[in-house]
Every structure is written in C-alpha cells, then in structure tokens.
Amino acid sequence: MVTDPYREPASRQVSHLAYSSVRRRSSVSLILVALAAGAGLFLAWQVSRPLLLIFAGLLFGAFLDACTRGLAALVPLRRGWLLTIVCLVLALGAAWLVVWGGTNLIQQADSLVRLIGNELVDLRAELQAIGIGPPQDGEAPRTLGQILFPNPGALFGTAFSAFNLASSFLGSIVVVVFIGLFMAASPETYHRGVLSLVPRARRQRIGEVLNEMAGALRWWLVGQLAAGTLIAITTWVGLGLIGMPGALPLGLQAGLLNFIPYLGPVIAGVPIVLAAMAQGPTMVWWALGVYFAIQIVEGYVLTPLIQKRAVDVSPVLTLAAVMVFGALFGALGFALATPLVATLKVAVERLYIEDQLEKGELS
C-alpha cells in the first residue's frame, strides 16, 4: 500500500478537528457572554432611576441603623423601640425646623433669588456694554418674574410641569423612606436573604464583605451629615455676622451641596459671590474670606477625621464618578456617586483583588 508523504497523519487531523471545535465553542461562548453583558447593561440603563432610588433607600436605612446603634449604646431597649425613638426624634426635629425657620427661610430665599436675579441682569448688561455679552432682543428683564416667565402665555404649561415634577419628587421621597424603614427595622432578614442566594462555601466570606460595605455606608453618611450640618451652621452664622443678606438659605445650600465632593463647594460659592456683589466689592472679599475659612477647616480637620473610619477613595476616582453619574442621571447621580463608588470599591477589593488575583498568584 502506497502512502502519501504529504498527507497528515490521522491523529493530527483529529487533533486539528478537536481544536477547531473548541475554538468554535469558545467563540460562541464569548459572543453569548458579550450579548448577555450588553443586554444586562441595557436593562440596567432602562431601570437606572429605580435602582438609584433603591440605593438611596439603602443609604437612608444605613443612616437609621447608625442612629439606632448609637442609641443602643446609651439605652438598653429592643431594636424596634430604639428605631421608633429615632424616627420620632427625626420627625419632631424636621417639624421644628419647618415651624421655626420655614417662614424666615422662605422670605430670605425669595429676597435672595430676586437679589441674585437682578445682579445677573446687571452683569449681563455690563458684559453687553463692552461687547462680550450675548445679544438680547427688546428690553432687559428687571424682575424675577420676567426672568423666570418671559412668556406669560406658557404659564399654565410651566405650572403643569412643575406639578408633575413635585409629584415625582414626593413619590421618590416616599419610596426612599419606606425602603430605609424596612431595611433598618430588620437588616438581618435581608442579610440572610442575600446570603441564601450564594453557595454555602462562600456565604461566610460574602457575609463579611456585606457587613464591611454596610459599615462603609454608615460611616460615610454619618461623616457627611456631620460635615454638612457644621458647614451649613457656620456659613449661616459667618455670613450673618458680616451682614450678608439671605445668610440662612446660603448656609443651607452650602451644607446640602457639600454632599457632592469637590464640585459641591464650588457650586455653593457662586450664589454667595453673586449675593455679595450686590453689596459692593468689600462684601465680596468678606464673604469669600468667611467661606474659604470654613472650607479650609472642613478640608483639613473634618475630612481626615471622617476618612479614618470611612472608605478611602482616590480623588480622581471620586471626581470621575461624580461627573459621569451626574451626566447620566442628573441630580440623583451627583448625590449618590460617592457612596456607590465607596461600596463598589469594597466589593472589588475583597472579592476580586484579594480572593481572585492575590490568592491566584500565591497558588
């Protein structure tokens, strides 16, 4: 029998066929994984707002849990009673703030908005006088109503949109509050529910990571609330002492915007400068001095104390997350970017870097 010297042996042909089959299966698997990942990302994008509201509810639950744990160290009661006391204190405190400062805050905010609106109109006129302002047809608006409603015929449409916005906002608050209350009332139930979805061999490790993520949320929120409250009070008092109009709403917005790292203090400084410009250049320098002094104390004293117990996230990662989440999800993304990145950082460090990469290198 004559054999072809150029023909490959049967064993090599079989190995080539097997290799080709494995490559085809691998390619199909990669395509399926890519399609599944794409479908998951698309689904997450479609339900991004509900997911962010759920995370906000978890964050509120972490705050209630932190308050309950702190009260438990002082009062030996069952968790249900402690949570009830915390909720009552928070509700009474909110009602007291509304009754005590509601009218004053509304009056100051209205005067402040009118002052800033007129200052913006004057600034625009000055820019137009030197040839760098935007063109304007007709007479420049001089009142806040003319600025907000340049077309009075569209007032009912604007009111309807505002009603829808207010309804959506109140509905979101109700969802966040209920999720937080249920989570804080029985965190162990939801903890066990999540662990029941994990293989038994991994439950202890996943439980440790979940506890660490919850601790990161608690300490971040407690620290931010402490810093925001202190900034709001000190800004209010400091601006009031130098005679700045609208010191209360300016301090309140400075404390609220402090929840947005790096960008929040800059944004909060803009209305302070605009309000001070109406009082003259001397008031601008005084206002900037007070605001910068408060921010320096917060950055060099409060922030290091907070970071001792909270998750340390790099400034670049934090700023990138704030910008990306803010661009994608608006105000809710701005507010929740930092705690979301902090919890994801804990999960990635423990479950991927430590459990997969480092243990894989050691083995």
C-alpha positions as CSV (number, residue, x, y, z in Angstrom):
1,M,0.0,0.0,0.0
2,V,1.4,3.4,-1.1
3,T,1.0,6.3,1.4
4,D,1.0,9.9,0.5
5,P,4.1,11.5,2.1
6,Y,2.3,15.0,2.1
7,R,-0.8,13.8,3.9
8,E,-1.1,14.5,7.6
9,P,-1.4,11.5,10.0
10,A,-4.9,10.7,11.1
11,S,-4.1,11.6,14.8
12,R,-3.0,15.0,13.8
13,Q,-6.2,15.6,11.7
14,V,-8.3,14.5,14.7
15,S,-6.4,17.0,16.9
16,H,-7.0,19.8,14.4
17,L,-10.7,19.0,14.3
18,A,-10.9,18.9,18.1
19,Y,-9.0,22.2,18.3
20,S,-11.3,23.8,15.7
21,S,-14.3,22.6,17.6
22,V,-13.0,24.0,20.9
23,R,-12.3,27.4,19.2
24,R,-15.8,27.5,17.7
25,R,-17.4,26.7,21.1
26,S,-15.2,29.4,22.8
27,S,-16.2,31.9,20.1
28,V,-19.8,31.1,20.6
29,S,-19.4,31.4,24.4
30,L,-17.7,34.7,24.1
31,I,-20.5,36.0,21.8
32,L,-23.1,34.8,24.2
33,V,-21.3,36.4,27.2
34,A,-21.0,39.7,25.3
35,L,-24.7,39.6,24.3
36,A,-25.7,38.9,27.9
37,A,-23.5,41.7,29.2
38,G,-24.9,44.1,26.6
39,A,-28.5,43.1,27.5
40,G,-27.7,43.5,31.2
41,L,-26.2,47.0,30.7
42,F,-29.2,48.0,28.5
43,L,-31.6,46.7,31.2
44,A,-29.7,48.5,33.9
45,W,-29.9,51.7,31.9
46,Q,-33.6,51.4,31.4
47,V,-34.2,50.8,35.2
48,S,-31.4,53.1,36.3
49,R,-33.6,55.6,38.2
50,P,-35.4,52.8,40.2
51,L,-32.1,51.3,41.0
52,L,-30.7,54.6,42.2
53,L,-33.8,55.1,44.3
54,I,-33.4,51.7,45.9
55,F,-29.7,52.5,46.7
56,A,-30.9,55.8,48.2
57,G,-33.3,53.9,50.3
58,L,-30.5,51.6,51.4
59,L,-28.4,54.7,52.3
60,F,-31.3,56.1,54.4
61,G,-31.6,52.7,56.0
62,A,-27.9,52.8,56.8
63,F,-28.4,56.2,58.5
64,L,-31.3,54.9,60.6
65,D,-29.2,51.9,61.5
66,A,-26.3,54.0,62.6
67,C,-28.6,56.2,64.8
68,T,-30.2,53.1,66.2
69,R,-26.8,51.5,67.0
70,G,-25.6,54.7,68.7
71,L,-28.8,55.0,70.8
72,A,-28.4,51.3,71.8
73,A,-25.1,52.1,73.4
74,L,-27.0,54.5,75.7
75,V,-30.4,53.0,76.2
76,P,-30.8,49.2,76.8
77,L,-34.0,48.7,74.7
78,R,-35.1,46.4,71.9
79,R,-34.2,47.4,68.4
80,G,-37.8,48.1,67.4
81,W,-38.2,50.6,70.3
82,L,-34.9,52.2,69.5
83,L,-35.8,52.6,65.8
84,T,-39.2,54.1,66.8
85,I,-37.5,56.7,69.1
86,V,-35.0,57.6,66.3
87,C,-37.9,58.1,63.8
88,L,-39.9,60.2,66.3
89,V,-36.9,62.4,67.1
90,L,-36.2,62.9,63.4
91,A,-39.8,63.7,62.6
92,L,-40.1,66.2,65.5
93,G,-36.8,67.8,64.5
94,A,-38.0,68.3,61.0
95,A,-41.3,69.7,62.1
96,W,-39.5,72.1,64.5
97,L,-37.2,73.3,61.7
98,V,-40.2,73.9,59.4
99,V,-42.2,75.8,62.1
100,W,-39.2,77.7,63.4
101,G,-37.4,78.5,60.2
102,G,-39.9,77.9,57.5
103,T,-41.3,81.4,57.2
104,N,-37.9,83.1,57.7
105,L,-36.3,80.7,55.2
106,I,-38.9,81.4,52.5
107,Q,-38.7,85.1,53.0
108,Q,-34.9,85.2,52.9
109,A,-34.9,82.8,49.9
110,D,-37.3,84.9,48.0
111,S,-35.3,88.1,48.6
112,L,-32.1,86.3,47.8
113,V,-33.4,85.0,44.5
114,R,-34.6,88.4,43.5
115,L,-31.3,89.9,44.5
116,I,-29.3,87.4,42.5
117,G,-31.6,87.7,39.6
118,N,-31.2,91.4,39.4
119,E,-27.4,91.1,39.8
120,L,-27.3,88.7,36.9
121,V,-29.3,91.1,34.8
122,D,-26.9,94.0,35.7
123,L,-23.9,91.7,35.0
124,R,-25.3,90.8,31.6
125,A,-25.9,94.5,30.8
126,E,-22.3,95.3,31.7
127,L,-20.9,92.5,29.5
128,Q,-23.1,93.7,26.6
129,A,-21.7,97.2,27.1
130,I,-18.2,96.0,26.5
131,G,-19.2,93.8,23.6
132,I,-18.8,90.3,25.0
133,G,-22.3,89.7,26.3
134,P,-24.9,87.6,24.4
135,P,-27.3,89.5,22.1
136,Q,-30.7,90.4,23.6
137,D,-33.9,91.5,21.8
138,G,-36.1,94.1,23.5
139,E,-35.8,95.4,27.0
140,A,-33.8,93.5,29.5
141,P,-36.0,91.9,32.2
142,R,-35.6,93.6,35.6
143,T,-37.7,91.4,37.8
144,L,-37.6,87.8,38.8
145,G,-40.9,87.1,37.3
146,Q,-39.8,88.4,33.9
147,I,-36.7,86.3,34.1
148,L,-38.5,83.1,35.1
149,F,-41.6,83.6,32.9
150,P,-40.5,85.6,29.8
151,N,-43.6,84.3,28.0
152,P,-46.7,84.6,30.3
153,G,-48.8,82.6,27.9
154,A,-46.9,79.5,28.7
155,L,-47.5,79.9,32.4
156,F,-50.1,77.1,32.7
157,G,-47.8,74.7,30.9
158,T,-45.0,75.6,33.2
159,A,-47.2,75.2,36.2
160,F,-48.3,71.7,35.0
161,S,-44.7,70.7,34.5
162,A,-43.9,71.9,38.0
163,F,-46.8,69.9,39.4
164,N,-45.5,66.8,37.7
165,L,-42.0,67.4,38.9
166,A,-43.2,67.9,42.5
167,S,-45.3,64.8,42.4
168,S,-42.4,62.7,41.1
169,F,-40.1,64.2,43.8
170,L,-42.5,63.5,46.6
171,G,-43.1,59.9,45.3
172,S,-39.4,59.3,45.2
173,I,-39.0,60.5,48.8
174,V,-41.8,58.2,49.9
175,V,-40.1,55.2,48.2
176,V,-36.7,56.1,49.8
177,V,-38.2,56.5,53.2
178,F,-40.2,53.2,53.1
179,I,-37.2,51.2,51.8
180,G,-35.0,52.7,54.5
181,L,-37.5,52.0,57.3
182,F,-38.0,48.4,56.3
183,M,-34.2,47.8,55.9
184,A,-33.5,49.4,59.3
185,A,-36.3,47.5,61.0
186,S,-34.9,44.1,60.2
187,P,-31.5,44.2,58.5
188,E,-30.7,40.6,59.4
189,T,-33.7,39.3,57.4
190,Y,-32.4,40.9,54.2
191,H,-28.8,39.9,55.0
192,R,-29.8,36.3,55.3
193,G,-31.9,36.6,52.1
194,V,-28.9,37.7,50.1
195,L,-26.7,35.0,51.6
196,S,-29.2,32.3,50.7
197,L,-28.5,33.1,47.0
198,V,-24.8,32.3,47.5
199,P,-23.2,28.8,47.6
200,R,-22.6,27.6,51.2
201,A,-18.8,27.6,50.7
202,R,-18.8,31.4,50.0
203,R,-21.5,32.5,52.5
204,Q,-19.2,33.4,55.3
205,R,-16.9,35.5,53.0
206,I,-19.8,37.2,51.3
207,G,-21.3,38.0,54.7
208,E,-18.1,39.6,55.8
209,V,-18.0,41.7,52.7
210,L,-21.6,42.8,53.0
211,N,-21.0,43.8,56.6
212,E,-18.0,45.9,55.6
213,M,-20.0,47.5,52.8
214,A,-22.8,48.4,55.2
215,G,-20.2,49.8,57.6
216,A,-18.7,51.9,54.8
217,L,-22.1,53.3,54.0
218,R,-22.9,54.1,57.7
219,W,-19.6,55.9,58.3
220,W,-19.7,57.8,55.1
221,L,-23.2,59.0,55.7
222,V,-22.6,60.0,59.3
223,G,-19.5,61.8,58.4
224,Q,-21.1,63.7,55.5
225,L,-24.1,64.7,57.7
226,A,-21.8,66.0,60.4
227,A,-19.7,67.9,57.9
228,G,-22.8,69.3,56.0
229,T,-24.5,70.4,59.2
230,L,-21.4,72.1,60.5
231,I,-20.8,73.9,57.2
232,A,-24.5,75.0,57.0
233,I,-24.4,76.4,60.5
234,T,-21.0,78.1,60.3
235,T,-21.8,79.6,56.9
236,W,-25.1,80.9,58.1
237,V,-23.6,82.4,61.3
238,G,-20.5,83.7,59.5
239,L,-22.3,85.4,56.6
240,G,-24.9,86.8,59.1
241,L,-22.1,88.4,61.2
242,I,-20.8,90.3,58.2
243,G,-24.2,91.5,57.2
244,M,-24.8,89.3,54.2
245,P,-28.5,89.2,53.1
246,G,-30.0,85.8,52.8
247,A,-27.5,84.2,55.1
248,L,-29.8,81.3,56.1
249,P,-30.6,80.0,52.6
250,L,-27.0,80.5,51.6
251,G,-25.8,78.4,54.5
252,L,-28.4,75.8,53.8
253,Q,-27.4,75.3,50.2
254,A,-23.8,75.2,51.2
255,G,-24.4,72.4,53.6
256,L,-26.5,70.4,51.1
257,L,-24.1,70.8,48.2
258,N,-21.3,69.6,50.5
259,F,-22.6,66.1,49.8
260,I,-21.1,66.5,46.3
261,P,-17.3,66.2,46.7
262,Y,-15.0,68.8,45.1
263,L,-17.7,70.2,42.8
264,G,-20.3,71.0,45.5
265,P,-18.4,73.7,47.4
266,V,-17.5,75.4,44.2
267,I,-21.2,75.5,43.1
268,A,-22.3,76.7,46.5
269,G,-19.8,79.6,46.3
270,V,-21.4,81.0,43.2
271,P,-24.6,82.4,44.8
272,I,-22.6,83.6,47.7
273,V,-20.5,85.7,45.4
274,L,-23.4,86.9,43.4
275,A,-25.3,88.0,46.5
276,A,-22.2,89.8,47.9
277,M,-21.7,91.6,44.6
278,A,-24.9,93.5,45.2
279,Q,-23.5,94.9,48.4
280,G,-20.2,96.1,46.9
281,P,-16.6,94.8,46.5
282,T,-15.8,94.9,50.2
283,M,-18.7,92.5,51.0
284,V,-17.4,90.1,48.2
285,W,-14.0,89.9,49.9
286,W,-15.5,89.4,53.3
287,A,-17.9,86.7,52.0
288,L,-15.1,84.9,50.2
289,G,-12.9,85.1,53.3
290,V,-15.5,83.6,55.5
291,Y,-16.4,80.8,53.0
292,F,-12.8,79.9,52.3
293,A,-12.0,79.7,56.0
294,I,-14.9,77.4,56.6
295,Q,-13.9,75.2,53.7
296,I,-10.3,75.0,54.8
297,V,-11.4,73.9,58.3
298,E,-13.7,71.3,56.8
299,G,-11.0,70.0,54.4
300,Y,-8.1,69.8,56.9
301,V,-9.9,68.9,60.1
302,L,-13.3,67.2,59.4
303,T,-12.3,65.3,56.3
304,P,-9.3,63.5,57.9
305,L,-11.4,62.5,60.9
306,I,-14.1,61.1,58.6
307,Q,-11.6,59.2,56.4
308,K,-10.2,57.4,59.5
309,R,-13.4,55.3,59.6
310,A,-14.7,55.6,56.1
311,V,-13.5,54.0,52.8
312,D,-10.6,55.9,51.3
313,V,-11.5,56.6,47.7
314,S,-9.0,58.4,45.5
315,P,-9.9,62.0,44.5
316,V,-9.6,61.2,40.8
317,L,-12.0,58.2,41.0
318,T,-14.4,60.3,43.1
319,L,-14.4,63.2,40.8
320,A,-14.7,61.0,37.7
321,A,-17.6,59.1,39.3
322,V,-19.4,62.4,40.2
323,M,-19.0,63.7,36.7
324,V,-20.1,60.5,35.0
325,F,-23.1,59.8,37.2
326,G,-24.1,63.4,37.2
327,A,-24.1,63.5,33.4
328,L,-26.0,60.2,33.1
329,F,-28.5,60.5,36.0
330,G,-28.7,64.2,36.9
331,A,-29.0,65.4,40.5
332,L,-29.6,61.9,41.8
333,G,-26.4,60.7,40.2
334,F,-24.4,63.7,41.7
335,A,-25.7,62.9,45.2
336,L,-25.2,59.1,45.1
337,A,-22.0,58.8,43.1
338,T,-19.6,58.8,46.1
339,P,-21.3,56.3,48.4
340,L,-22.0,54.0,45.4
341,V,-18.3,54.1,44.4
342,A,-17.3,53.5,48.0
343,T,-19.3,50.3,48.4
344,L,-18.3,49.0,44.9
345,K,-14.6,49.7,45.9
346,V,-15.0,47.4,49.0
347,A,-16.6,44.6,46.9
348,V,-13.9,44.8,44.2
349,E,-11.0,44.9,46.7
350,R,-12.3,42.0,48.7
351,L,-14.0,39.7,46.2
352,Y,-11.8,40.3,43.1
353,I,-8.4,41.6,44.1
354,E,-7.9,39.7,47.4
355,D,-9.9,36.5,46.6
356,Q,-9.1,36.1,42.9
357,L,-5.9,37.9,41.9
358,E,-3.8,37.7,45.1
359,K,-4.8,34.1,46.0
360,G,-4.3,33.1,42.4
361,E,-0.8,34.4,42.4
362,L,0.0,32.7,45.7
363,S,-1.3,29.3,44.5
